[in-house]
Amino acid sequence: MSFIKKKTCFVSLSILLASSASAADLADDGVHSNPSYDASETFSWTGAYAGLHGGAQYKSFNDNGAPAVGGQLGYNFQAGPGVFGAELEGSYMNNEVRVSGGRLESRFRGAAKAKAGLGLDRTLIYGAAGVTTTEFERLRRVSNKWKSGSENWTQGYLFGGGVEHAFSAGVSAKIEYNYVISNGVRTTDRRIGSKSDQSDHVVKFGLNFQF
């Protein structure tokens, strides 16, 4: 083979190899440019949930708190970063306080709350407001001991807010604060009929399970 033919074959082979390498690079680039179906989607707070909570109830933060435990059931829906919801909650408490004419003990509380907040992916910051009904028991003094007396349910209002963070498998954890005002709580026996407004603070931790 002449020198010119050898050189021509060499150049042709070089061009062929370069073209193959360029095609391979383009193919790889094309694969990487496709969207990944494994990429995680934006988290949504929309859906129903149920959960449990535990914490403490305080007449004032200078006093020792009493246990407060219970459960909740609710539904959230999300529009953009805004999250809105409604929740029903029930708690058992055992907090004894001094009042004019004796002592009171709060026992059970139910609440219906509306919530609104901001969803930052898996973290929700929210405010809450609603109505409450609380069972109060007026204690009576017998032989220098406080014993059970009359019971009554009193309506009131709730204001507060919290922070909730969602984990995997539809489980989230929250911390929430509520300020509750109960109107016209009977503090003496029914014959005297004395009443007063009572307020308390509740700090609770909870777990919710979305379904």
Disulfide bonds with the S-S distance in Angstrom:
none
